[in-house]
């Protein structure tokens, strides 16, 4: 399983990506559309139309690392109500996403305050 430092930002490109793109094509998306530095310490994640394949790219000191994961069954669960070109998740959510969990379907509970107990 992929292991990243907790301070590595993870960006999901919020549009369909042609999975025929390799490193150079994905770097162009990062630079031209996302307006980000592909050589920063960030992981960029891309998905296909059927959402059953993902590619990610990460700069590692002297070159890019390209990761590709096709699912044998099912689809990756990406949120549908996110606006913008990209959104950021943390490494825990990435692990859940890669395992197939629908982490955005989990209910977000409000933080409890001490005044609610008395």
C-alpha positions in Angstrom: 0.0 0.0 0.0 1.1 3.5 -0.7 2.6 5.3 2.3 3.1 9.1 2.3 4.2 11.5 4.9 1.3 13.2 6.7 2.3 16.7 5.4 2.2 15.7 1.7 -0.8 17.5 0.1 -2.9 15.3 -2.1 -4.9 16.9 -4.9 -7.7 15.2 -6.9 -8.2 16.7 -10.3 -12.0 17.2 -10.5 -12.6 16.2 -14.1 -12.4 13.1 -16.3 -8.8 12.3 -17.5 -7.8 10.3 -20.5 -6.0 7.3 -19.0 -3.8 7.1 -22.1 -1.9 10.2 -20.7 1.4 9.4 -19.2 3.8 11.5 -17.1 4.2 14.3 -19.6 0.4 14.6 -20.3 -0.4 14.7 -16.6 2.3 17.2 -15.9 0.7 19.5 -18.6 -2.6 19.2 -16.8 -1.0 20.2 -13.5 0.8 23.2 -15.0 -1.8 24.5 -17.5 -5.1 23.8 -15.8 -4.4 23.5 -12.1 -1.7 26.2 -12.2 0.5 24.2 -9.7 4.1 23.2 -9.6 4.3 19.5 -10.5 7.7 19.3 -8.7 6.3 20.4 -5.4 6.0 17.7 -2.7 2.4 16.9 -3.7 0.6 13.9 -5.1 -1.8 14.6 -7.9 -4.6 12.1 -8.6 -6.6 11.7 -11.8 -9.6 9.4 -12.7 -11.2 8.1 -15.9 -14.8 8.5 -17.1 -16.0 5.2 -15.5 -14.1 6.0 -12.3 -12.6 2.5 -12.2 -9.1 3.6 -12.9 -6.9 6.2 -11.3 -3.4 7.5 -12.1 -1.3 9.6 -9.7 1.9 11.5 -10.2 4.4 12.5 -7.5 7.8 14.2 -7.8 10.5 12.2 -6.0 13.8 14.1 -5.8 15.0 13.4 -9.4 12.0 12.2 -11.3 8.3 11.6 -11.4 6.7 8.5 -10.0 3.6 7.4 -11.9 1.1 5.2 -10.1 -1.8 3.4 -11.8 -4.6 1.4 -10.2 -7.4 -0.2 -12.1 -10.2 -1.8 -10.1 -11.2 -5.3 -11.1 -14.8 -4.7 -9.7 -16.6 -1.6 -8.7 -15.7 2.1 -8.9 -13.7 4.6 -6.9 -16.0 6.8 -4.9 -15.3 10.4 -5.6 -17.6 13.2 -4.3 -20.0 14.5 -6.9 -20.8 17.9 -5.3 -17.3 19.4 -5.3 -16.8 22.5 -7.4 -13.5 23.8 -8.7 -10.7 22.2 -10.7 -9.1 20.3 -7.8 -9.7 19.5 -4.2 -7.4 18.4 -1.5 -7.6 15.4 0.7 -5.3 14.0 3.4 -3.4 10.7 3.4 -6.0 8.9 5.4 -8.7 9.7 2.9 -6.4 8.6 0.1 -6.0 5.2 1.7 -9.8 4.9 2.1 -10.3 5.9 -1.5 -7.8 3.4 -2.8 -9.6 0.7 -0.7 -12.9 1.6 -2.3 -14.6 3.3 0.7 -17.1 6.1 0.1 -15.6 8.4 2.7 -17.8 11.4 1.7 -20.9 9.4 2.4 -19.9 9.2 6.1 -22.0 11.6 8.2 -20.1 14.5 9.6 -21.0 15.1 13.2 -20.7 18.6 14.7 -18.1 19.1 17.4 -19.6 18.9 20.9 -19.2 21.8 23.2 -19.0 21.6 27.0 -22.1 23.7 27.3 -24.2 20.9 25.8 -23.5 18.7 28.7 -24.9 21.0 31.4 
